[in-house]
Amino acid sequence: MELVLEVEDADAVTKAALTRIAGDTGMPETERAHAEGAVTEDTAEALAYLVDPFDLVSEVPGVELHQASWSSERIDYDPDAPEWDLDEDDGEDDSDG
């Protein structure tokens, strides 16, 4: 699964993540300080605090999440560019020849 997001308001994402961290009463203060710094410096970290991969697939029949990880990179997204054709197989060759 690959997901491309456009963050239109990085400050709103960061603020929401900081709010979630502040509301986590079970988080130790040292971890809280680290998390606050991480989400303030990197929007991808903020998203990681807001989006739970399990929640994304927990209601999908026949799917069980065994492992999830986050990675992110800034890109220039052009939906008309051939490399963003969602019908392609990411370069995999399905032919038998």
N, C-alpha and C positions, 0 to 999 in steps of 0.2 A: 504494500500500500504506500502510495506517495501522496502527499498533500501539499499543495501550494497555497499559501496565504498571502494576502496583501494587508499589511497593517496600515490602516489609514490614520490612526491616532495612537502613536506609541506611548504618549503620556497617559492616555486613558487605560491602556493595557497595564502599564507600570503601576498606576494608582490602584487598579483592581487587584493586582497581585499583592501589593503592600497591604491592602485592606484584608485580604485573605490571610496573609501571614500574621497580621495583628490580631485577627480573630482566632488563631490557633492557640488556644490556651495551654495545650500540652507540649508546645515547642519550647525547649530550653533556651534561655536568653542568648547563649553563645551561638547556637544554631540560628536563632532569629536574626541576630546581627549579621551573620554570614548571608542568610537568605535575602535580607533587605538590601545588602550591598550588591548581591548578584542580580536581583531583578531590577535594581536601579541602573546598573551598568549595561544590561543586555536584555533587549526586548524578548529574545527567544527564551531566556530564563524566566521572564515574567509569564510567558505563555505556558511554560512547563508547570508553573504553579497553578495555572488556571484551568488547564485542559488535562483531564485524566484519561489516558488511553483505554482503560478498562470501561469507563463510562461510554466511550464511543462505540464499543462493540458488544457490551454486555447484553443487549436486547436482540442481537442478531442470531437467529436460529442456526444451529450447527457450527457456531464459532466459539472457540475457547481461547482466550488470550493467555499465552504462556510466558511471553516476555515482550517488553516494549522498551524502546530507547528513543531519545531525542537527539537530533542533530539539526543544525540550521546553517544557512549561509545566505548572504545578501546576493540577490541576482537582479538582473534587468529582465523582467518578465515581459515577453511579447506573445500574446495569445495567438498571433497569426504566423509566428515563426514555425517552420517545420519540426524543430526539435521539441515543440510543446504539443504535438498532435497526440491527444489522449487515446487515439485508436491504435497507436503503434505499440510494439512490445519492448520498448527500451532497447532496441537493437538486437534482440534475440532473433535468431533465424529459425522459423518454424517449418521450413521446407525439408523434405527428406533427401534432397540431392545435393 
